[in-house]
Amino acid sequence: MSATLGIKKLHLWMCAEELPASVQLGGSAAQSSTDFQRPKLSTSLDVNALSYCRFSLLPLADNALVALPKLIDSTSADVWALPSGERVHAAIGQAGKTSILNSNPNPEERSKAGIFMALHLYSIACDGSSSPELRLLCGYESGGATLRRFAQKHKVISIEGTGWEVIWDAKLHVESIMAMRVSPKNDFALTISADHIVRKYDLTILHPLTLTWDTKAEGCVAHRTKHPGNGTIAIREDGRVCAVGGWDGSIRLYATHTTKSLGTLKYHKTQCQAVEFAQDQADATEDAEEDEDEGMGSVEKAERARWLVGGGKDNRVSIWSLITFNKN
């Protein structure tokens, strides 16, 4: 299944399991348009059309969960089950931002962070528990980021943000968070803003943190670059390299551990709005014989696994073949 964002709607499509044999790469557009099986629309969810925040999809064994800003004001989040379209968690973040580990909690505290700019829903295995724990990392209009967990494991539904407890809260950007990415292992996150800083957050830390942009603390690090105005970010599959798309159209590569510059890719004349690394398919063997028949050998597969794709406001897509950066 796949999800797409339409006007005021999030659509869930059930993709065709197999394409017709008559559809071949390189065929005519007319033939392909008639041979392709149309996907079936499974579910549509209403979304806030004025929100800048993308949805976050968490695939599960036989279904999925999707996190979205709340429809009314986008200052709290809802989690929906797919493909049923049932809301299982409502208004996450509405119940305040006091840390569960704070020795002097203030129950009257309410979030003043503004609307959501980025969300990442994931689950982790916890010691002594047979079921994984849901966590939600949120990036805000204020420049802050908050990590929450759903502590009521005996329940599967929550309302008004109950059961969702803040692990830590950090405001490390002066401007709004423009984009956020989490590593494939869910052990760290990176955020960017209009400023020249790439912020790194250690998601394995579970002690209370309440930080401001000028605070230095273990687990939340500021990497200062020479280029302000960033709008999109991606992390490579191994978690060692990230790509940052700038408002000037350039794509800049950094080592995620040190933010050492690994090079700049220049093609887009206006704002770079999307970047994405290819995934390594070296371990996929199901279609190996078919790929060989189509002329795609192991060398070409390895080269395509190093691709980076960028999309700009100039309506162009760029594809880059990168080196491995193994020493970084």
Helices and strands as residue ranges (DSSP letters): E 2-6, E 9-14, H 29-35, E 40-46, E 56-59, E 64-69, E 77-82, E 86-92, E 116-124, E 133-140, E 144-150, E 164-171, E 177-182, E 188-193, E 197-202, E 210-211, E 220-224, E 230-235, E 241-246, E 251-255, E 261-265, E 272-277, H 288-293, H 298-304, E 307-312, E 317-321
